[in-house]
């Protein structure tokens, strides 16, 4: 089994989902007592979030690149950035190591193509919804992602940072997100991307009429494909 290096803690709520889903995935695919081989560098998000807000992406790139190098030196065979937003510095992290840095948008794009979804709504932080680093990668895969209007983007961003990243799941916020989805569906959206790793804490496919694409779970599946491709299931 290959070892996965996780850059997490942004927030730890979603990183805990990564850790659990990776281990459940190995158990389900391999069987027996198998669990994932994981190295985790978990950041203090109280240090990361102010740098995001200030737009200091170079410092963030340096921080993540250094941590990724540490994971490689400890034996990681691939790196996962356990957050959509920090994929803004994916290229810098990738350039800092000689092992793959599995991109969350590539896994998501493959799932969109498989379902023939052409105009997915992206629910994410304002960085991910307003900047091109994730949207352009998805467009390169053949779809035309859309985002909420300015008021909707502000609402989604607030729910993520003030609630979900703090472990708060408010039914009123869930309804607000579903209102945004319904409005965009009326304008032609044909799918919903949970484009922040915490969105799956508050929304699921069962809540929506449109097909949902949870980037966290799709990223995990791609990582499992990488890590255990050559392992025969236990008997």
C-alpha positions as YAML, in Angstrom:
chain: A
units: angstrom
residues:
- id: 1
  name: UNK
  ca: [0.00, 0.00, 0.00]
- id: 2
  name: UNK
  ca: [1.26, 3.45, -0.89]
- id: 3
  name: UNK
  ca: [1.47, 6.10, 1.81]
- id: 4
  name: UNK
  ca: [-0.67, 9.22, 1.49]
- id: 5
  name: UNK
  ca: [0.56, 12.54, 2.86]
- id: 6
  name: UNK
  ca: [-2.25, 14.86, 3.94]
- id: 7
  name: UNK
  ca: [-1.96, 18.63, 4.24]
- id: 8
  name: UNK
  ca: [-4.84, 19.23, 6.60]
- id: 9
  name: UNK
  ca: [-6.22, 21.28, 9.43]
- id: 10
  name: UNK
  ca: [-7.83, 23.79, 7.07]
- id: 11
  name: UNK
  ca: [-10.24, 23.18, 8.85]
- id: 12
  name: UNK
  ca: [-9.66, 20.09, 11.00]
- id: 13
  name: UNK
  ca: [-13.39, 19.33, 10.63]
- id: 14
  name: UNK
  ca: [-12.96, 18.42, 6.97]
- id: 15
  name: UNK
  ca: [-9.57, 16.77, 7.57]
- id: 16
  name: UNK
  ca: [-11.25, 14.42, 10.02]
- id: 17
  name: UNK
  ca: [-13.62, 13.45, 7.20]
- id: 18
  name: UNK
  ca: [-10.63, 12.73, 4.93]
- id: 19
  name: UNK
  ca: [-9.01, 10.57, 7.60]
- id: 20
  name: UNK
  ca: [-12.18, 8.61, 8.29]
- id: 21
  name: UNK
  ca: [-13.16, 8.13, 4.66]
- id: 22
  name: UNK
  ca: [-9.67, 7.04, 3.61]
- id: 23
  name: UNK
  ca: [-9.58, 4.40, 6.33]
- id: 24
  name: UNK
  ca: [-13.12, 3.21, 5.62]
- id: 25
  name: UNK
  ca: [-12.28, 3.05, 1.93]
- id: 26
  name: UNK
  ca: [-9.22, 0.87, 2.51]
- id: 27
  name: UNK
  ca: [-11.21, -1.41, 4.82]
- id: 28
  name: UNK
  ca: [-14.01, -1.73, 2.26]
- id: 29
  name: UNK
  ca: [-11.71, -2.32, -0.69]
- id: 30
  name: UNK
  ca: [-9.07, -4.53, 0.93]
- id: 31
  name: UNK
  ca: [-10.94, -6.08, 3.86]
- id: 32
  name: UNK
  ca: [-9.68, -7.67, 7.04]
- id: 33
  name: UNK
  ca: [-7.84, -5.32, 9.38]
- id: 34
  name: UNK
  ca: [-6.50, -3.13, 6.58]
- id: 35
  name: UNK
  ca: [-6.40, 0.62, 7.13]
- id: 36
  name: UNK
  ca: [-4.84, 3.53, 5.28]
- id: 37
  name: UNK
  ca: [-1.14, 4.37, 5.44]
- id: 38
  name: UNK
  ca: [-1.31, 8.10, 6.21]
- id: 39
  name: UNK
  ca: [1.10, 10.86, 7.17]
- id: 40
  name: UNK
  ca: [-0.71, 14.00, 8.32]
- id: 41
  name: UNK
  ca: [0.57, 17.55, 8.64]
- id: 42
  name: UNK
  ca: [-2.27, 19.37, 10.37]
- id: 43
  name: UNK
  ca: [-2.05, 23.17, 10.43]
- id: 44
  name: UNK
  ca: [-3.38, 25.58, 13.00]
- id: 45
  name: UNK
  ca: [-6.17, 27.15, 10.96]
- id: 46
  name: UNK
  ca: [-6.04, 30.26, 13.14]
- id: 47
  name: UNK
  ca: [-2.70, 30.92, 11.45]
- id: 48
  name: UNK
  ca: [-3.89, 30.11, 7.93]
- id: 49
  name: UNK
  ca: [-7.24, 31.94, 7.73]
- id: 50
  name: UNK
  ca: [-5.87, 35.48, 8.34]
- id: 51
  name: UNK
  ca: [-3.32, 34.99, 5.57]
- id: 52
  name: UNK
  ca: [-6.14, 33.93, 3.23]
- id: 53
  name: UNK
  ca: [-8.18, 36.99, 4.17]
- id: 54
  name: UNK
  ca: [-5.16, 39.23, 3.60]
- id: 55
  name: UNK
  ca: [-4.46, 37.68, 0.19]
- id: 56
  name: UNK
  ca: [-0.96, 36.62, 1.24]
- id: 57
  name: UNK
  ca: [-0.93, 33.56, -0.98]
- id: 58
  name: UNK
  ca: [2.85, 33.56, -1.37]
- id: 59
  name: UNK
  ca: [3.35, 33.02, 2.35]
- id: 60
  name: UNK
  ca: [0.68, 30.32, 2.26]
- id: 61
  name: UNK
  ca: [2.36, 28.68, -0.71]
- id: 62
  name: UNK
  ca: [5.67, 28.65, 1.16]
- id: 63
  name: UNK
  ca: [4.05, 27.17, 4.26]
- id: 64
  name: UNK
  ca: [2.30, 24.37, 2.38]
- id: 65
  name: UNK
  ca: [5.28, 23.64, 0.14]
- id: 66
  name: UNK
  ca: [7.56, 23.24, 3.16]
- id: 67
  name: UNK
  ca: [5.06, 20.90, 4.81]
- id: 68
  name: UNK
  ca: [4.66, 18.86, 1.64]
- id: 69
  name: UNK
  ca: [8.41, 18.45, 1.44]
- id: 70
  name: UNK
  ca: [8.40, 17.18, 5.00]
- id: 71
  name: UNK
  ca: [5.74, 14.60, 4.15]
- id: 72
  name: UNK
  ca: [7.80, 13.42, 1.19]
- id: 73
  name: UNK
  ca: [10.92, 13.08, 3.32]
- id: 74
  name: UNK
  ca: [8.94, 11.03, 5.83]
- id: 75
  name: UNK
  ca: [7.90, 8.59, 3.11]
- id: 76
  name: UNK
  ca: [4.69, 9.84, 1.52]
- id: 77
  name: UNK
  ca: [4.13, 8.55, -2.02]
- id: 78
  name: UNK
  ca: [1.59, 11.27, -2.88]
- id: 79
  name: UNK
  ca: [0.21, 14.43, -1.29]
- id: 80
  name: UNK
  ca: [-3.39, 15.57, -0.87]
- id: 81
  name: UNK
  ca: [-4.24, 19.18, -0.06]
- id: 82
  name: UNK
  ca: [-7.31, 18.60, 2.13]
- id: 83
  name: UNK
  ca: [-9.10, 21.80, 1.14]
- id: 84
  name: UNK
  ca: [-10.38, 23.25, -2.13]
- id: 85
  name: UNK
  ca: [-9.31, 26.80, -1.32]
- id: 86
  name: UNK
  ca: [-5.66, 25.96, -0.81]
- id: 87
  name: UNK
  ca: [-5.52, 24.38, -4.25]
- id: 88
  name: UNK
  ca: [-4.85, 27.99, -5.24]
- id: 89
  name: UNK
  ca: [-1.22, 27.16, -4.38]
- id: 90
  name: UNK
  ca: [-1.29, 23.64, -5.85]
- id: 91
  name: UNK
  ca: [1.36, 24.48, -8.47]
- id: 92
  name: UNK
  ca: [3.81, 25.75, -5.85]
- id: 93
  name: UNK
  ca: [3.27, 22.68, -3.70]
- id: 94
  name: UNK
  ca: [3.66, 20.41, -6.72]
- id: 95
  name: UNK
  ca: [6.92, 22.13, -7.66]
- id: 96
  name: UNK
  ca: [8.30, 21.59, -4.15]
- id: 97
  name: UNK
  ca: [8.11, 17.79, -4.24]
- id: 98
  name: UNK
  ca: [8.92, 14.94, -6.61]
- id: 99
  name: UNK
  ca: [5.79, 12.93, -5.78]
- id: 100
  name: UNK
  ca: [2.26, 13.46, -7.16]
- id: 101
  name: UNK
  ca: [0.03, 16.11, -5.60]
- id: 102
  name: UNK
  ca: [-3.41, 14.77, -6.44]
- id: 103
  name: UNK
  ca: [-5.65, 17.64, -7.56]
- id: 104
  name: UNK
  ca: [-9.17, 17.81, -6.17]
- id: 105
  name: UNK
  ca: [-10.59, 19.31, -9.38]
- id: 106
  name: UNK
  ca: [-9.32, 16.44, -11.53]
- id: 107
  name: UNK
  ca: [-11.27, 13.90, -9.51]
- id: 108
  name: UNK
  ca: [-14.33, 16.17, -9.57]
- id: 109
  name: UNK
  ca: [-14.07, 16.76, -13.31]
- id: 110
  name: UNK
  ca: [-13.95, 13.03, -14.02]
- id: 111
  name: UNK
  ca: [-17.13, 12.52, -12.00]
- id: 112
  name: UNK
  ca: [-18.88, 15.38, -13.82]
- id: 113
  name: UNK
  ca: [-17.99, 13.90, -17.21]
- id: 114
  name: UNK
  ca: [-19.18, 10.46, -16.15]
- id: 115
  name: UNK
  ca: [-22.59, 11.93, -15.24]
- id: 116
  name: UNK
  ca: [-22.62, 14.25, -18.31]
- id: 117
  name: UNK
  ca: [-23.10, 17.32, -16.12]
- id: 118
  name: UNK
  ca: [-22.25, 20.44, -18.13]
- id: 119
  name: UNK
  ca: [-23.24, 23.40, -15.94]
- id: 120
  name: UNK
  ca: [-22.57, 22.61, -12.27]
- id: 121
  name: UNK
  ca: [-23.14, 25.11, -9.49]
- id: 122
  name: UNK
  ca: [-20.10, 25.55, -7.25]
- id: 123
  name: UNK
  ca: [-20.69, 26.17, -3.53]
- id: 124
  name: UNK
  ca: [-17.40, 27.15, -1.94]
- id: 125
  name: UNK
  ca: [-15.42, 29.85, -0.19]
- id: 126
  name: UNK
  ca: [-15.39, 33.21, -1.94]
- id: 127
  name: UNK
  ca: [-11.78, 32.55, -2.97]
- id: 128
  name: UNK
  ca: [-12.79, 29.41, -4.85]
- id: 129
  name: UNK
  ca: [-15.96, 30.92, -6.31]
- id: 130
  name: UNK
  ca: [-14.38, 34.21, -7.42]
- id: 131
  name: UNK
  ca: [-10.87, 33.22, -8.51]
- id: 132
  name: UNK
  ca: [-9.95, 30.99, -11.46]
- id: 133
  name: UNK
  ca: [-7.74, 28.33, -9.89]
- id: 134
  name: UNK
  ca: [-10.49, 25.72, -9.50]
- id: 135
  name: UNK
  ca: [-13.06, 26.98, -12.01]
- id: 136
  name: UNK
  ca: [-10.54, 27.09, -14.86]
- id: 137
  name: UNK
  ca: [-9.34, 23.57, -14.12]
- id: 138
  name: UNK
  ca: [-12.94, 22.37, -14.27]
- id: 139
  name: UNK
  ca: [-13.52, 24.27, -17.51]
- id: 140
  name: UNK
  ca: [-10.47, 22.57, -18.93]
- id: 141
  name: UNK
  ca: [-12.25, 19.29, -18.30]
- id: 142
  name: UNK
  ca: [-15.15, 20.32, -20.51]
- id: 143
  name: UNK
  ca: [-17.81, 21.80, -18.21]
- id: 144
  name: UNK
  ca: [-19.00, 25.36, -17.59]
- id: 145
  name: UNK
  ca: [-19.25, 25.83, -13.79]
- id: 146
  name: UNK
  ca: [-21.43, 28.61, -12.39]
- id: 147
  name: UNK
  ca: [-21.40, 30.37, -9.03]
- id: 148
  name: UNK
  ca: [-24.07, 32.21, -7.02]
- id: 149
  name: UNK
  ca: [-24.57, 35.96, -7.30]
- id: 150
  name: UNK
  ca: [-22.60, 38.29, -5.02]
- id: 151
  name: UNK
  ca: [-25.08, 38.03, -2.14]
- id: 152
  name: UNK
  ca: [-25.18, 34.26, -2.47]
- id: 153
  name: UNK
  ca: [-21.40, 34.01, -2.52]
- id: 154
  name: UNK
  ca: [-21.16, 36.12, 0.64]
- id: 155
  name: UNK
  ca: [-23.73, 33.92, 2.35]
- id: 156
  name: UNK
  ca: [-21.99, 30.67, 1.44]
- id: 157
  name: UNK
  ca: [-18.59, 32.04, 2.52]
- id: 158
  name: UNK
  ca: [-19.99, 33.16, 5.88]
- id: 159
  name: UNK
  ca: [-21.59, 29.77, 6.52]
- id: 160
  name: UNK
  ca: [-18.30, 28.02, 5.82]
- id: 161
  name: UNK
  ca: [-16.00, 30.19, 7.95]
- id: 162
  name: UNK
  ca: [-18.33, 31.19, 10.77]
- id: 163
  name: UNK
  ca: [-20.17, 27.89, 11.14]
- id: 164
  name: UNK
  ca: [-18.89, 24.77, 9.39]
- id: 165
  name: UNK
  ca: [-15.20, 25.36, 10.11]
- id: 166
  name: UNK
  ca: [-16.23, 25.66, 13.78]
- id: 167
  name: UNK
  ca: [-18.28, 22.45, 13.71]
- id: 168
  name: UNK
  ca: [-21.63, 24.30, 13.66]
- id: 169
  name: UNK
  ca: [-24.36, 22.82, 11.42]
- id: 170
  name: UNK
  ca: [-27.38, 25.15, 11.49]
- id: 171
  name: UNK
  ca: [-30.64, 24.01, 9.80]
- id: 172
  name: UNK
  ca: [-31.32, 27.62, 8.81]
- id: 173
  name: UNK
  ca: [-28.04, 27.75, 6.93]
- id: 174
  name: UNK
  ca: [-28.84, 24.45, 5.25]
- id: 175
  name: UNK
  ca: [-32.10, 25.92, 3.98]
- id: 176
  name: UNK
  ca: [-30.24, 29.03, 2.79]
- id: 177
  name: UNK
  ca: [-27.88, 26.87, 0.74]
- id: 178
  name: UNK
  ca: [-30.77, 24.89, -0.68]
- id: 179
  name: UNK
  ca: [-32.47, 28.15, -1.69]
- id: 180
  name: UNK
  ca: [-29.34, 29.10, -3.62]
- id: 181
  name: UNK
  ca: [-29.32, 25.71, -5.33]
- id: 182
  name: UNK
  ca: [-32.98, 26.01, -6.31]
- id: 183
  name: UNK
  ca: [-32.42, 29.50, -7.74]
- id: 184
  name: UNK
  ca: [-29.44, 28.39, -9.82]
- id: 185
  name: UNK
  ca: [-31.28, 25.27, -11.00]
- id: 186
  name: UNK
  ca: [-34.01, 27.55, -12.33]
- id: 187
  name: UNK
  ca: [-31.28, 29.36, -14.30]
- id: 188
  name: UNK
  ca: [-29.94, 26.17, -15.83]
- id: 189
  name: UNK
  ca: [-27.53, 24.56, -13.36]
- id: 190
  name: UNK
  ca: [-27.62, 20.79, -13.83]
- id: 191
  name: UNK
  ca: [-25.48, 19.68, -10.87]
- id: 192
  name: UNK
  ca: [-24.03, 20.91, -7.58]
- id: 193
  name: UNK
  ca: [-20.35, 20.80, -6.64]
- id: 194
  name: UNK
  ca: [-19.65, 20.84, -2.92]
- id: 195
  name: UNK
  ca: [-16.61, 22.97, -3.69]
- id: 196
  name: UNK
  ca: [-15.54, 23.40, -0.11]
- id: 197
  name: UNK
  ca: [-14.54, 20.34, 1.86]
- id: 198
  name: UNK
  ca: [-16.90, 21.32, 4.69]
- id: 199
  name: UNK
  ca: [-20.06, 21.64, 2.56]
- id: 200
  name: UNK
  ca: [-20.70, 17.91, 2.85]
- id: 201
  name: UNK
  ca: [-21.18, 18.45, 6.58]
- id: 202
  name: UNK
  ca: [-24.45, 20.31, 5.91]
- id: 203
  name: UNK
  ca: [-25.68, 19.10, 2.49]
- id: 204
  name: UNK
  ca: [-26.00, 15.66, 0.95]
- id: 205
  name: UNK
  ca: [-27.40, 14.17, -2.23]
- id: 206
  name: UNK
  ca: [-30.60, 13.35, -0.34]
- id: 207
  name: UNK
  ca: [-31.27, 17.08, 0.11]
- id: 208
  name: UNK
  ca: [-31.07, 17.94, -3.59]
- id: 209
  name: UNK
  ca: [-32.90, 17.22, -6.83]
- id: 210
  name: UNK
  ca: [-29.74, 17.85, -8.87]
- id: 211
  name: UNK
  ca: [-26.80, 15.41, -8.84]
- id: 212
  name: UNK
  ca: [-24.31, 16.36, -6.14]
- id: 213
  name: UNK
  ca: [-20.52, 16.07, -6.34]
- id: 214
  name: UNK
  ca: [-18.76, 16.13, -2.98]
- id: 215
  name: UNK
  ca: [-15.17, 17.10, -3.76]
- id: 216
  name: UNK
  ca: [-13.90, 15.63, -0.50]
- id: 217
  name: UNK
  ca: [-15.29, 12.18, -1.23]
- id: 218
  name: UNK
  ca: [-14.19, 12.29, -4.87]
- id: 219
  name: UNK
  ca: [-10.68, 13.32, -3.83]
- id: 220
  name: UNK
  ca: [-10.63, 10.44, -1.36]
- id: 221
  name: UNK
  ca: [-11.68, 7.95, -4.06]
- id: 222
  name: UNK
  ca: [-8.88, 9.16, -6.34]
- id: 223
  name: UNK
  ca: [-6.40, 8.80, -3.48]
- id: 224
  name: UNK
  ca: [-7.62, 5.26, -2.78]
- id: 225
  name: UNK
  ca: [-7.22, 4.36, -6.45]
- id: 226
  name: UNK
  ca: [-3.62, 5.55, -6.21]
- id: 227
  name: UNK
  ca: [-2.80, 3.96, -2.88]
- id: 228
  name: UNK
  ca: [-4.22, 0.45, -3.22]
- id: 229
  name: UNK
  ca: [-4.44, -0.22, -6.95]
- id: 230
  name: UNK
  ca: [-2.10, -3.21, -6.73]
- id: 231
  name: UNK
  ca: [-3.43, -4.77, -3.51]
- id: 232
  name: UNK
  ca: [-5.60, -7.86, -3.74]
- id: 233
  name: UNK
  ca: [-8.62, -7.92, -1.39]
- id: 234
  name: UNK
  ca: [-8.19, -9.95, 1.80]
- id: 235
  name: UNK
  ca: [-9.93, -13.32, 1.98]
...
